[in-house]
Amino acid sequence: MQIDKDTVIQFLKNLGRQDEATRAQSELPDSVDSDRDAGLLGKFGIDPGMLSQLTSGGGGAGGLVDKAKDMFKG
């Protein structure tokens, strides 16, 4: 699945992960392929499945961000 880099960056910002968003801006290609770039996404703690839910509207972005925040606690 192709995902716009700005979507990934906004997702990280919504999670309050500004440092990762800044790094993603310089490290990710403009068009992120969830399969090809899974390793890069993993560097930022992102499961490609999360982004596919976000881009397809599964559960709504707010609900997805809340779930992701729970994953990053600790």
CHARMM-style PDB file with segment names, atoms N, HN, CA, C and O in Angstrom:
ATOM      1  N   MET     1       0.835  -1.172   0.000  1.00  0.00      PROA
ATOM      2  CA  MET     1       0.000   0.000   0.000  1.00  0.00      PROA
ATOM      3  C   MET     1       0.881   1.238   0.000  1.00  0.00      PROA
ATOM      4  O   MET     1       1.850   1.313   0.755  1.00  0.00      PROA
ATOM      5  N   GLN     2       0.551   2.204  -0.839  1.00  0.00      PROA
ATOM      6  HN  GLN     2      -0.236   2.142  -1.453  1.00  0.00      PROA
ATOM      7  CA  GLN     2       1.269   3.473  -0.913  1.00  0.00      PROA
ATOM      8  C   GLN     2       0.647   4.470   0.065  1.00  0.00      PROA
ATOM      9  O   GLN     2      -0.570   4.651   0.102  1.00  0.00      PROA
ATOM     10  N   ILE     3       1.503   5.106   0.847  1.00  0.00      PROA
ATOM     11  HN  ILE     3       2.491   4.959   0.816  1.00  0.00      PROA
ATOM     12  CA  ILE     3       1.058   6.076   1.842  1.00  0.00      PROA
ATOM     13  C   ILE     3       1.904   7.334   1.669  1.00  0.00      PROA
ATOM     14  O   ILE     3       3.129   7.258   1.570  1.00  0.00      PROA
ATOM     15  N   ASP     4       1.260   8.460   1.633  1.00  0.00      PROA
ATOM     16  HN  ASP     4       0.265   8.521   1.714  1.00  0.00      PROA
ATOM     17  CA  ASP     4       1.968   9.723   1.514  1.00  0.00      PROA
ATOM     18  C   ASP     4       2.803   9.972   2.772  1.00  0.00      PROA
ATOM     19  O   ASP     4       2.329   9.766   3.889  1.00  0.00      PROA
ATOM     20  N   LYS     5       4.039  10.413   2.584  1.00  0.00      PROA
ATOM     21  HN  LYS     5       4.424  10.581   1.676  1.00  0.00      PROA
ATOM     22  CA  LYS     5       4.928  10.669   3.720  1.00  0.00      PROA
ATOM     23  C   LYS     5       4.295  11.636   4.717  1.00  0.00      PROA
ATOM     24  O   LYS     5       4.457  11.475   5.926  1.00  0.00      PROA
ATOM     25  N   ASP     6       3.582  12.631   4.220  1.00  0.00      PROA
ATOM     26  HN  ASP     6       3.451  12.762   3.237  1.00  0.00      PROA
ATOM     27  CA  ASP     6       2.960  13.613   5.111  1.00  0.00      PROA
ATOM     28  C   ASP     6       1.939  12.969   6.048  1.00  0.00      PROA
ATOM     29  O   ASP     6       1.745  13.432   7.172  1.00  0.00      PROA
ATOM     30  N   THR     7       1.285  11.898   5.583  1.00  0.00      PROA
ATOM     31  HN  THR     7       1.443  11.522   4.670  1.00  0.00      PROA
ATOM     32  CA  THR     7       0.336  11.172   6.436  1.00  0.00      PROA
ATOM     33  C   THR     7       1.067  10.530   7.604  1.00  0.00      PROA
ATOM     34  O   THR     7       0.594  10.573   8.740  1.00  0.00      PROA
ATOM     35  N   VAL     8       2.213   9.939   7.325  1.00  0.00      PROA
ATOM     36  HN  VAL     8       2.597   9.904   6.402  1.00  0.00      PROA
ATOM     37  CA  VAL     8       3.022   9.308   8.379  1.00  0.00      PROA
ATOM     38  C   VAL     8       3.496  10.360   9.374  1.00  0.00      PROA
ATOM     39  O   VAL     8       3.432  10.156  10.586  1.00  0.00      PROA
ATOM     40  N   ILE     9       3.968  11.477   8.854  1.00  0.00      PROA
ATOM     41  HN  ILE     9       4.021  11.643   7.870  1.00  0.00      PROA
ATOM     42  CA  ILE     9       4.477  12.542   9.719  1.00  0.00      PROA
ATOM     43  C   ILE     9       3.364  13.099  10.597  1.00  0.00      PROA
ATOM     44  O   ILE     9       3.564  13.320  11.791  1.00  0.00      PROA
ATOM     45  N   GLN    10       2.207  13.323  10.019  1.00  0.00      PROA
ATOM     46  HN  GLN    10       2.044  13.143   9.049  1.00  0.00      PROA
ATOM     47  CA  GLN    10       1.083  13.847  10.799  1.00  0.00      PROA
ATOM     48  C   GLN    10       0.655  12.840  11.865  1.00  0.00      PROA
ATOM     49  O   GLN    10       0.311  13.222  12.983  1.00  0.00      PROA
ATOM     50  N   PHE    11       0.677  11.557  11.518  1.00  0.00      PROA
ATOM     51  HN  PHE    11       0.956  11.246  10.609  1.00  0.00      PROA
ATOM     52  CA  PHE    11       0.334  10.502  12.466  1.00  0.00      PROA
ATOM     53  C   PHE    11       1.273  10.560  13.673  1.00  0.00      PROA
ATOM     54  O   PHE    11       0.827  10.496  14.818  1.00  0.00      PROA
ATOM     55  N   LEU    12       2.574  10.681  13.408  1.00  0.00      PROA
ATOM     56  HN  LEU    12       2.937  10.732  12.477  1.00  0.00      PROA
ATOM     57  CA  LEU    12       3.535  10.767  14.508  1.00  0.00      PROA
ATOM     58  C   LEU    12       3.306  12.026  15.350  1.00  0.00      PROA
ATOM     59  O   LEU    12       3.379  11.978  16.578  1.00  0.00      PROA
ATOM     60  N   LYS    13       3.031  13.140  14.689  1.00  0.00      PROA
ATOM     61  HN  LYS    13       2.972  13.179  13.691  1.00  0.00      PROA
ATOM     62  CA  LYS    13       2.768  14.377  15.425  1.00  0.00      PROA
ATOM     63  C   LYS    13       1.527  14.234  16.295  1.00  0.00      PROA
ATOM     64  O   LYS    13       1.509  14.695  17.436  1.00  0.00      PROA
ATOM     65  N   ASN    14       0.493  13.598  15.760  1.00  0.00      PROA
ATOM     66  HN  ASN    14       0.508  13.223  14.833  1.00  0.00      PROA
ATOM     67  CA  ASN    14      -0.738  13.394  16.534  1.00  0.00      PROA
ATOM     68  C   ASN    14      -0.489  12.543  17.768  1.00  0.00      PROA
ATOM     69  O   ASN    14      -1.209  12.645  18.762  1.00  0.00      PROA
ATOM     70  N   LEU    15       0.535  11.703  17.697  1.00  0.00      PROA
ATOM     71  HN  LEU    15       1.119  11.620  16.890  1.00  0.00      PROA
ATOM     72  CA  LEU    15       0.902  10.874  18.838  1.00  0.00      PROA
ATOM     73  C   LEU    15       1.803  11.619  19.822  1.00  0.00      PROA
ATOM     74  O   LEU    15       2.148  11.089  20.878  1.00  0.00      PROA
ATOM     75  N   GLY    16       2.182  12.853  19.471  1.00  0.00      PROA
ATOM     76  HN  GLY    16       1.902  13.284  18.614  1.00  0.00      PROA
ATOM     77  CA  GLY    16       3.074  13.618  20.334  1.00  0.00      PROA
ATOM     78  C   GLY    16       4.524  13.204  20.179  1.00  0.00      PROA
ATOM     79  O   GLY    16       5.338  13.446  21.070  1.00  0.00      PROA
ATOM     80  N   ARG    17       4.853  12.590  19.068  1.00  0.00      PROA
ATOM     81  HN  ARG    17       4.191  12.394  18.344  1.00  0.00      PROA
ATOM     82  CA  ARG    17       6.201  12.087  18.822  1.00  0.00      PROA
ATOM     83  C   ARG    17       6.913  12.999  17.819  1.00  0.00      PROA
ATOM     84  O   ARG    17       7.251  12.581  16.711  1.00  0.00      PROA
ATOM     85  N   GLN    18       7.129  14.233  18.224  1.00  0.00      PROA
ATOM     86  HN  GLN    18       6.854  14.572  19.123  1.00  0.00      PROA
ATOM     87  CA  GLN    18       7.694  15.258  17.351  1.00  0.00      PROA
ATOM     88  C   GLN    18       9.093  14.899  16.855  1.00  0.00      PROA
ATOM     89  O   GLN    18       9.412  15.140  15.691  1.00  0.00      PROA
ATOM     90  N   ASP    19       9.928  14.331  17.716  1.00  0.00      PROA
ATOM     91  HN  ASP    19       9.669  14.136  18.662  1.00  0.00      PROA
ATOM     92  CA  ASP    19      11.292  13.979  17.311  1.00  0.00      PROA
ATOM     93  C   ASP    19      11.273  12.957  16.174  1.00  0.00      PROA
ATOM     94  O   ASP    19      12.014  13.085  15.199  1.00  0.00      PROA
ATOM     95  N   GLU    20      10.408  11.928  16.314  1.00  0.00      PROA
ATOM     96  HN  GLU    20       9.806  11.824  17.106  1.00  0.00      PROA
ATOM     97  CA  GLU    20      10.306  10.922  15.272  1.00  0.00      PROA
ATOM     98  C   GLU    20       9.735  11.523  13.992  1.00  0.00      PROA
ATOM     99  O   GLU    20      10.148  11.156  12.892  1.00  0.00      PROA
ATOM    100  N   ALA    21       8.782  12.450  14.136  1.00  0.00      PROA
ATOM    101  HN  ALA    21       8.447  12.748  15.030  1.00  0.00      PROA
ATOM    102  CA  ALA    21       8.199  13.108  12.956  1.00  0.00      PROA
ATOM    103  C   ALA    21       9.272  13.891  12.200  1.00  0.00      PROA
ATOM    104  O   ALA    21       9.300  13.884  10.969  1.00  0.00      PROA
ATOM    105  N   THR    22      10.145  14.558  12.932  1.00  0.00      PROA
ATOM    106  HN  THR    22      10.122  14.564  13.932  1.00  0.00      PROA
ATOM    107  CA  THR    22      11.224  15.320  12.312  1.00  0.00      PROA
ATOM    108  C   THR    22      12.185  14.389  11.579  1.00  0.00      PROA
ATOM    109  O   THR    22      12.591  14.673  10.452  1.00  0.00      PROA
ATOM    110  N   ARG    23      12.546  13.285  12.214  1.00  0.00      PROA
ATOM    111  HN  ARG    23      12.217  13.054  13.130  1.00  0.00      PROA
ATOM    112  CA  ARG    23      13.430  12.306  11.573  1.00  0.00      PROA
ATOM    113  C   ARG    23      12.761  11.686  10.360  1.00  0.00      PROA
ATOM    114  O   ARG    23      13.403  11.492   9.328  1.00  0.00      PROA
ATOM    115  N   ALA    24      11.484  11.374  10.473  1.00  0.00      PROA
ATOM    116  HN  ALA    24      10.962  11.532  11.311  1.00  0.00      PROA
ATOM    117  CA  ALA    24      10.755  10.763   9.362  1.00  0.00      PROA
ATOM    118  C   ALA    24      10.733  11.698   8.161  1.00  0.00      PROA
ATOM    119  O   ALA    24      10.794  11.246   7.017  1.00  0.00      PROA
ATOM    120  N   GLN    25      10.646  12.999   8.415  1.00  0.00      PROA
ATOM    121  HN  GLN    25      10.596  13.367   9.344  1.00  0.00      PROA
ATOM    122  CA  GLN    25      10.624  13.987   7.326  1.00  0.00      PROA
ATOM    123  C   GLN    25      11.851  13.833   6.439  1.00  0.00      PROA
ATOM    124  O   GLN    25      11.755  13.945   5.217  1.00  0.00      PROA
ATOM    125  N   SER    26      13.002  13.576   7.049  1.00  0.00      PROA
ATOM    126  HN  SER    26      13.080  13.484   8.042  1.00  0.00      PROA
ATOM    127  CA  SER    26      14.235  13.485   6.259  1.00  0.00      PROA
ATOM    128  C   SER    26      14.556  12.061   5.810  1.00  0.00      PROA
ATOM    129  O   SER    26      15.300  11.880   4.846  1.00  0.00      PROA
ATOM    130  N   GLU    27      14.015  11.049   6.484  1.00  0.00      PROA
ATOM    131  HN  GLU    27      13.411  11.196   7.267  1.00  0.00      PROA
ATOM    132  CA  GLU    27      14.403   9.672   6.178  1.00  0.00      PROA
ATOM    133  C   GLU    27      13.429   8.915   5.276  1.00  0.00      PROA
ATOM    134  O   GLU    27      13.841   8.006   4.554  1.00  0.00      PROA
ATOM    135  N   LEU    28      12.164   9.270   5.305  1.00  0.00      PROA
ATOM    136  HN  LEU    28      11.829  10.008   5.891  1.00  0.00      PROA
ATOM    137  CA  LEU    28      11.182   8.538   4.510  1.00  0.00      PROA
ATOM    138  C   LEU    28      11.100   9.082   3.092  1.00  0.00      PROA
ATOM    139  O   LEU    28      11.277  10.280   2.872  1.00  0.00      PROA
ATOM    140  N   PRO    29      10.830   8.197   2.120  1.00  0.00      PROA
ATOM    141  CA  PRO    29      10.585   8.686   0.759  1.00  0.00      PROA
ATOM    142  C   PRO    29       9.244   9.411   0.707  1.00  0.00      PROA
ATOM    143  O   PRO    29       8.415   9.255   1.603  1.00  0.00      PROA
ATOM    144  N   ASP    30       9.035  10.197  -0.336  1.00  0.00      PROA
ATOM    145  HN  ASP    30       9.709  10.323  -1.064  1.00  0.00      PROA
ATOM    146  CA  ASP    30       7.785  10.960  -0.469  1.00  0.00      PROA
ATOM    147  C   ASP    30       6.563  10.046  -0.482  1.00  0.00      PROA
ATOM    148  O   ASP    30       5.518  10.380   0.077  1.00  0.00      PROA
ATOM    149  N   SER    31       6.704   8.905  -1.118  1.00  0.00      PROA
ATOM    150  HN  SER    31       7.553   8.633  -1.572  1.00  0.00      PROA
ATOM    151  CA  SER    31       5.629   7.916  -1.153  1.00  0.00      PROA
ATOM    152  C   SER    31       6.131   6.668  -0.431  1.00  0.00      PROA
ATOM    153  O   SER    31       7.051   6.000  -0.902  1.00  0.00      PROA
ATOM    154  N   VAL    32       5.534   6.363   0.693  1.00  0.00      PROA
ATOM    155  HN  VAL    32       4.786   6.906   1.076  1.00  0.00      PROA
ATOM    156  CA  VAL    32       5.958   5.231   1.522  1.00  0.00      PROA
ATOM    157  C   VAL    32       5.171   3.996   1.086  1.00  0.00      PROA
ATOM    158  O   VAL    32       3.943   4.024   1.003  1.00  0.00      PROA
ATOM    159  N   ASP    33       5.887   2.931   0.814  1.00  0.00      PROA
ATOM    160  HN  ASP    33       6.884   2.908   0.882  1.00  0.00      PROA
ATOM    161  CA  ASP    33       5.255   1.654   0.493  1.00  0.00      PROA
ATOM    162  C   ASP    33       5.271   0.824   1.771  1.00  0.00      PROA
ATOM    163  O   ASP    33       6.336   0.556   2.326  1.00  0.00      PROA
ATOM    164  N   SER    34       4.104   0.422   2.234  1.00  0.00      PROA
ATOM    165  HN  SER    34       3.238   0.641   1.783  1.00  0.00      PROA
ATOM    166  CA  SER    34       4.016  -0.243   3.538  1.00  0.00      PROA
ATOM    167  C   SER    34       4.797  -1.555   3.570  1.00  0.00      PROA
ATOM    168  O   SER    34       5.267  -1.959   4.634  1.00  0.00      PROA
ATOM    169  N   ASP    35       4.944  -2.224   2.438  1.00  0.00      PROA
ATOM    170  HN  ASP    35       4.562  -1.896   1.574  1.00  0.00      PROA
ATOM    171  CA  ASP    35       5.734  -3.460   2.405  1.00  0.00      PROA
ATOM    172  C   ASP    35       7.220  -3.153   2.254  1.00  0.00      PROA
ATOM    173  O   ASP    35       8.045  -3.611   3.045  1.00  0.00      PROA
ATOM    174  N   ARG    36       7.543  -2.384   1.247  1.00  0.00      PROA
ATOM    175  HN  ARG    36       6.873  -2.012   0.605  1.00  0.00      PROA
ATOM    176  CA  ARG    36       8.949  -2.072   0.956  1.00  0.00      PROA
ATOM    177  C   ARG    36       9.614  -1.325   2.111  1.00  0.00      PROA
ATOM    178  O   ARG    36      10.777  -1.576   2.428  1.00  0.00      PROA
ATOM    179  N   ASP    37       8.879  -0.410   2.739  1.00  0.00      PROA
ATOM    180  HN  ASP    37       7.934  -0.206   2.482  1.00  0.00      PROA
ATOM    181  CA  ASP    37       9.449   0.458   3.767  1.00  0.00      PROA
ATOM    182  C   ASP    37       9.067   0.045   5.187  1.00  0.00      PROA
ATOM    183  O   ASP    37       9.158   0.849   6.115  1.00  0.00      PROA
ATOM    184  N   ALA    38       8.650  -1.184   5.355  1.00  0.00      PROA
ATOM    185  HN  ALA    38       8.576  -1.837   4.602  1.00  0.00      PROA
ATOM    186  CA  ALA    38       8.234  -1.655   6.684  1.00  0.00      PROA
ATOM    187  C   ALA    38       9.357  -1.481   7.710  1.00  0.00      PROA
ATOM    188  O   ALA    38       9.096  -1.114   8.855  1.00  0.00      PROA
ATOM    189  N   GLY    39      10.590  -1.738   7.309  1.00  0.00      PROA
ATOM    190  HN  GLY    39      10.802  -2.036   6.378  1.00  0.00      PROA
ATOM    191  CA  GLY    39      11.719  -1.569   8.222  1.00  0.00      PROA
ATOM    192  C   GLY    39      11.905  -0.128   8.653  1.00  0.00      PROA
ATOM    193  O   GLY    39      12.164   0.149   9.824  1.00  0.00      PROA
ATOM    194  N   LEU    40      11.772   0.792   7.706  1.00  0.00      PROA
ATOM    195  HN  LEU    40      11.561   0.568   6.755  1.00  0.00      PROA
ATOM    196  CA  LEU    40      11.879   2.216   8.039  1.00  0.00      PROA
ATOM    197  C   LEU    40      10.755   2.637   8.973  1.00  0.00      PROA
ATOM    198  O   LEU    40      10.983   3.349   9.951  1.00  0.00      PROA
ATOM    199  N   LEU    41       9.539   2.192   8.664  1.00  0.00      PROA
ATOM    200  HN  LEU    41       9.354   1.615   7.869  1.00  0.00      PROA
ATOM    201  CA  LEU    41       8.407   2.528   9.532  1.00  0.00      PROA
ATOM    202  C   LEU    41       8.639   1.978  10.934  1.00  0.00      PROA
ATOM    203  O   LEU    41       8.307   2.624  11.928  1.00  0.00      PROA
ATOM    204  N   GLY    42       9.214   0.779  11.002  1.00  0.00      PROA
ATOM    205  HN  GLY    42       9.484   0.254  10.195  1.00  0.00      PROA
ATOM    206  CA  GLY    42       9.509   0.168  12.297  1.00  0.00      PROA
ATOM    207  C   GLY    42      10.475   0.995  13.126  1.00  0.00      PROA
ATOM    208  O   GLY    42      10.387   1.002  14.354  1.00  0.00      PROA
ATOM    209  N   LYS    43      11.400   1.696  12.469  1.00  0.00      PROA
ATOM    210  HN  LYS    43      11.471   1.691  11.472  1.00  0.00      PROA
ATOM    211  CA  LYS    43      12.328   2.576  13.187  1.00  0.00      PROA
ATOM    212  C   LYS    43      11.586   3.644  13.973  1.00  0.00      PROA
ATOM    213  O   LYS    43      12.069   4.126  14.998  1.00  0.00      PROA
ATOM    214  N   PHE    44      10.417   4.005  13.486  1.00  0.00      PROA
ATOM    215  HN  PHE    44      10.025   3.614  12.654  1.00  0.00      PROA
ATOM    216  CA  PHE    44       9.617   5.035  14.142  1.00  0.00      PROA
ATOM    217  C   PHE    44       8.501   4.430  14.988  1.00  0.00      PROA
ATOM    218  O   PHE    44       7.619   5.141  15.470  1.00  0.00      PROA
ATOM    219  N   GLY    45       8.550   3.099  15.164  1.00  0.00      PROA
ATOM    220  HN  GLY    45       9.267   2.522  14.773  1.00  0.00      PROA
ATOM    221  CA  GLY    45       7.562   2.426  15.996  1.00  0.00      PROA
ATOM    222  C   GLY    45       6.198   2.305  15.348  1.00  0.00      PROA
ATOM    223  O   GLY    45       5.184   2.209  16.040  1.00  0.00      PROA
ATOM    224  N   ILE    46       6.166   2.311  14.022  1.00  0.00      PROA
ATOM    225  HN  ILE    46       6.989   2.390  13.460  1.00  0.00      PROA
ATOM    226  CA  ILE    46       4.892   2.261  13.311  1.00  0.00      PROA
ATOM    227  C   ILE    46       4.713   0.908  12.654  1.00  0.00      PROA
ATOM    228  O   ILE    46       5.564   0.453  11.889  1.00  0.00      PROA
ATOM    229  N   ASP    47       3.611   0.281  12.957  1.00  0.00      PROA
ATOM    230  HN  ASP    47       2.920   0.651  13.578  1.00  0.00      PROA
ATOM    231  CA  ASP    47       3.199  -0.941  12.285  1.00  0.00      PROA
ATOM    232  C   ASP    47       2.489  -0.512  10.999  1.00  0.00      PROA
ATOM    233  O   ASP    47       1.541   0.270  11.065  1.00  0.00      PROA
ATOM    234  N   PRO    48       2.919  -1.001   9.833  1.00  0.00      PROA
ATOM    235  CA  PRO    48       2.256  -0.605   8.587  1.00  0.00      PROA
ATOM    236  C   PRO    48       0.743  -0.838   8.611  1.00  0.00      PROA
ATOM    237  O   PRO    48       0.003  -0.124   7.935  1.00  0.00      PROA
ATOM    238  N   GLY    49       0.279  -1.813   9.369  1.00  0.00      PROA
ATOM    239  HN  GLY    49       0.880  -2.393   9.919  1.00  0.00      PROA
ATOM    240  CA  GLY    49      -1.156  -2.069   9.483  1.00  0.00      PROA
ATOM    241  C   GLY    49      -1.893  -0.893  10.099  1.00  0.00      PROA
ATOM    242  O   GLY    49      -3.043  -0.627   9.750  1.00  0.00      PROA
ATOM    243  N   MET    50      -1.234  -0.181  11.022  1.00  0.00      PROA
ATOM    244  HN  MET    50      -0.300  -0.397  11.306  1.00  0.00      PROA
ATOM    245  CA  MET    50      -1.840   1.009  11.625  1.00  0.00      PROA
ATOM    246  C   MET    50      -2.128   2.049  10.556  1.00  0.00      PROA
ATOM    247  O   MET    50      -3.204   2.647  10.523  1.00  0.00      PROA
ATOM    248  N   LEU    51      -1.150   2.255   9.681  1.00  0.00      PROA
ATOM    249  HN  LEU    51      -0.276   1.769   9.707  1.00  0.00      PROA
ATOM    250  CA  LEU    51      -1.309   3.282   8.658  1.00  0.00      PROA
ATOM    251  C   LEU    51      -2.352   2.888   7.629  1.00  0.00      PROA
ATOM    252  O   LEU    51      -3.069   3.745   7.114  1.00  0.00      PROA
ATOM    253  N   SER    52      -2.443   1.608   7.325  1.00  0.00      PROA
ATOM    254  HN  SER    52      -1.860   0.911   7.744  1.00  0.00      PROA
ATOM    255  CA  SER    52      -3.465   1.205   6.361  1.00  0.00      PROA
ATOM    256  C   SER    52      -4.850   1.455   6.943  1.00  0.00      PROA
ATOM    257  O   SER    52      -5.772   1.809   6.208  1.00  0.00      PROA
ATOM    258  N   GLN    53      -5.009   1.279   8.246  1.00  0.00      PROA
ATOM    259  HN  GLN    53      -4.260   0.992   8.843  1.00  0.00      PROA
ATOM    260  CA  GLN    53      -6.288   1.593   8.885  1.00  0.00      PROA
ATOM    261  C   GLN    53      -6.556   3.085   8.835  1.00  0.00      PROA
ATOM    262  O   GLN    53      -7.691   3.512   8.621  1.00  0.00      PROA
ATOM    263  N   LEU    54      -5.515   3.875   9.031  1.00  0.00      PROA
ATOM    264  HN  LEU    54      -4.593   3.528   9.205  1.00  0.00      PROA
ATOM    265  CA  LEU    54      -5.664   5.326   9.015  1.00  0.00      PROA
ATOM    266  C   LEU    54      -6.066   5.807   7.630  1.00  0.00      PROA
ATOM    267  O   LEU    54      -6.984   6.616   7.495  1.00  0.00      PROA
ATOM    268  N   THR    55      -5.386   5.317   6.606  1.00  0.00      PROA
ATOM    269  HN  THR    55      -4.640   4.660   6.716  1.00  0.00      PROA
ATOM    270  CA  THR    55      -5.654   5.797   5.257  1.00  0.00      PROA
ATOM    271  C   THR    55      -6.965   5.261   4.712  1.00  0.00      PROA
ATOM    272  O   THR    55      -7.570   5.882   3.838  1.00  0.00      PROA
ATOM    273  N   SER    56      -7.415   4.118   5.213  1.00  0.00      PROA
ATOM    274  HN  SER    56      -6.924   3.613   5.923  1.00  0.00      PROA
ATOM    275  CA  SER    56      -8.691   3.578   4.739  1.00  0.00      PROA
ATOM    276  C   SER    56      -9.850   4.070   5.603  1.00  0.00      PROA
ATOM    277  O   SER    56     -11.012   3.796   5.300  1.00  0.00      PROA
ATOM    278  N   GLY    57      -9.541   4.784   6.662  1.00  0.00      PROA
ATOM    279  HN  GLY    57      -8.598   5.007   6.908  1.00  0.00      PROA
ATOM    280  CA  GLY    57     -10.585   5.321   7.534  1.00  0.00      PROA
ATOM    281  C   GLY    57     -11.126   4.304   8.516  1.00  0.00      PROA
ATOM    282  O   GLY    57     -12.152   4.552   9.149  1.00  0.00      PROA
ATOM    283  N   GLY    58     -10.470   3.170   8.661  1.00  0.00      PROA
ATOM    284  HN  GLY    58      -9.636   2.968   8.147  1.00  0.00      PROA
ATOM    285  CA  GLY    58     -10.940   2.132   9.569  1.00  0.00      PROA
ATOM    286  C   GLY    58     -10.966   2.585  11.014  1.00  0.00      PROA
ATOM    287  O   GLY    58      -9.914   2.745  11.633  1.00  0.00      PROA
ATOM    288  N   GLY    59     -12.144   2.792  11.554  1.00  0.00      PROA
ATOM    289  HN  GLY    59     -12.998   2.662  11.050  1.00  0.00      PROA
ATOM    290  CA  GLY    59     -12.267   3.161  12.953  1.00  0.00      PROA
ATOM    291  C   GLY    59     -12.070   4.634  13.219  1.00  0.00      PROA
ATOM    292  O   GLY    59     -12.227   5.082  14.355  1.00  0.00      PROA
ATOM    293  N   GLY    60     -11.730   5.397  12.200  1.00  0.00      PROA
ATOM    294  HN  GLY    60     -11.603   5.033  11.277  1.00  0.00      PROA
ATOM    295  CA  GLY    60     -11.531   6.826  12.391  1.00  0.00      PROA
ATOM    296  C   GLY    60     -10.140   7.126  12.905  1.00  0.00      PROA
ATOM    297  O   GLY    60      -9.580   6.370  13.699  1.00  0.00      PROA
ATOM    298  N   ALA    61      -9.596   8.221  12.451  1.00  0.00      PROA
ATOM    299  HN  ALA    61     -10.051   8.835  11.806  1.00  0.00      PROA
ATOM    300  CA  ALA    61      -8.226   8.570  12.826  1.00  0.00      PROA
ATOM    301  C   ALA    61      -8.083   8.788  14.319  1.00  0.00      PROA
ATOM    302  O   ALA    61      -7.071   8.399  14.903  1.00  0.00      PROA
ATOM    303  N   GLY    62      -9.080   9.405  14.951  1.00  0.00      PROA
ATOM    304  HN  GLY    62      -9.901   9.721  14.477  1.00  0.00      PROA
ATOM    305  CA  GLY    62      -8.988   9.651  16.390  1.00  0.00      PROA
ATOM    306  C   GLY    62      -8.882   8.371  17.179  1.00  0.00      PROA
ATOM    307  O   GLY    62      -8.063   8.271  18.092  1.00  0.00      PROA
ATOM    308  N   GLY    63      -9.693   7.394  16.842  1.00  0.00      PROA
ATOM    309  HN  GLY    63     -10.358   7.475  16.100  1.00  0.00      PROA
ATOM    310  CA  GLY    63      -9.646   6.109  17.524  1.00  0.00      PROA
ATOM    311  C   GLY    63      -8.328   5.395  17.297  1.00  0.00      PROA
ATOM    312  O   GLY    63      -7.793   4.753  18.200  1.00  0.00      PROA
ATOM    313  N   LEU    64      -7.807   5.513  16.079  1.00  0.00      PROA
ATOM    314  HN  LEU    64      -8.242   6.034  15.345  1.00  0.00      PROA
ATOM    315  CA  LEU    64      -6.541   4.877  15.761  1.00  0.00      PROA
ATOM    316  C   LEU    64      -5.400   5.531  16.533  1.00  0.00      PROA
ATOM    317  O   LEU    64      -4.517   4.841  17.041  1.00  0.00      PROA
ATOM    318  N   VAL    65      -5.416   6.838  16.623  1.00  0.00      PROA
ATOM    319  HN  VAL    65      -6.133   7.399  16.211  1.00  0.00      PROA
ATOM    320  CA  VAL    65      -4.380   7.547  17.374  1.00  0.00      PROA
ATOM    321  C   VAL    65      -4.454   7.155  18.844  1.00  0.00      PROA
ATOM    322  O   VAL    65      -3.418   6.956  19.478  1.00  0.00      PROA
ATOM    323  N   ASP    66      -5.661   7.040  19.398  1.00  0.00      PROA
ATOM    324  HN  ASP    66      -6.503   7.202  18.882  1.00  0.00      PROA
ATOM    325  CA  ASP    66      -5.801   6.614  20.791  1.00  0.00      PROA
ATOM    326  C   ASP    66      -5.214   5.225  21.000  1.00  0.00      PROA
ATOM    327  O   ASP    66      -4.516   4.990  21.986  1.00  0.00      PROA
ATOM    328  N   LYS    67      -5.492   4.297  20.078  1.00  0.00      PROA
ATOM    329  HN  LYS    67      -6.059   4.488  19.276  1.00  0.00      PROA
ATOM    330  CA  LYS    67      -4.923   2.949  20.188  1.00  0.00      PROA
ATOM    331  C   LYS    67      -3.412   2.995  20.118  1.00  0.00      PROA
ATOM    332  O   LYS    67      -2.721   2.326  20.885  1.00  0.00      PROA
ATOM    333  N   ALA    68      -2.901   3.796  19.183  1.00  0.00      PROA
ATOM    334  HN  ALA    68      -3.463   4.340  18.560  1.00  0.00      PROA
ATOM    335  CA  ALA    68      -1.448   3.891  19.027  1.00  0.00      PROA
ATOM    336  C   ALA    68      -0.815   4.491  20.269  1.00  0.00      PROA
ATOM    337  O   ALA    68       0.252   4.042  20.688  1.00  0.00      PROA
ATOM    338  N   LYS    69      -1.445   5.494  20.869  1.00  0.00      PROA
ATOM    339  HN  LYS    69      -2.311   5.859  20.529  1.00  0.00      PROA
ATOM    340  CA  LYS    69      -0.906   6.092  22.096  1.00  0.00      PROA
ATOM    341  C   LYS    69      -0.791   5.050  23.193  1.00  0.00      PROA
ATOM    342  O   LYS    69       0.187   5.041  23.941  1.00  0.00      PROA
ATOM    343  N   ASP    70      -1.792   4.159  23.299  1.00  0.00      PROA
ATOM    344  HN  ASP    70      -2.586   4.166  22.692  1.00  0.00      PROA
ATOM    345  CA  ASP    70      -1.730   3.095  24.278  1.00  0.00      PROA
ATOM    346  C   ASP    70      -0.541   2.188  24.033  1.00  0.00      PROA
ATOM    347  O   ASP    70       0.093   1.724  24.980  1.00  0.00      PROA
ATOM    348  N   MET    71      -0.232   1.929  22.768  1.00  0.00      PROA
ATOM    349  HN  MET    71      -0.747   2.306  21.998  1.00  0.00      PROA
ATOM    350  CA  MET    71       0.900   1.066  22.415  1.00  0.00      PROA
ATOM    351  C   MET    71       2.216   1.687  22.810  1.00  0.00      PROA
ATOM    352  O   MET    71       3.149   0.978  23.186  1.00  0.00      PROA
ATOM    353  N   PHE    72       2.310   3.030  22.731  1.00  0.00      PROA
ATOM    354  HN  PHE    72       1.552   3.606  22.425  1.00  0.00      PROA
ATOM    355  CA  PHE    72       3.581   3.721  22.981  1.00  0.00      PROA
ATOM    356  C   PHE    72       3.777   4.088  24.445  1.00  0.00      PROA
ATOM    357  O   PHE    72       4.819   4.641  24.796  1.00  0.00      PROA
ATOM    358  N   LYS    73       2.808   3.796  25.310  1.00  0.00      PROA
ATOM    359  HN  LYS    73       1.962   3.347  25.024  1.00  0.00      PROA
ATOM    360  CA  LYS    73       2.995   4.112  26.735  1.00  0.00      PROA
ATOM    361  C   LYS    73       4.132   3.270  27.289  1.00  0.00      PROA
ATOM    362  O   LYS    73       4.376   2.143  26.861  1.00  0.00      PROA
ATOM    363  N   GLY    74       4.807   3.857  28.247  1.00  0.00      PROA
ATOM    364  HN  GLY    74       4.608   4.773  28.595  1.00  0.00      PROA
ATOM    365  CA  GLY    74       5.807   3.058  28.910  1.00  0.00      PROA
ATOM    366  C   GLY    74       7.077   3.683  29.026  1.00  0.00      PROA
ATOM    367  OT1 GLY    74       8.008   3.093  29.575  1.00  0.00      PROA
TER     368      GLY     74
END
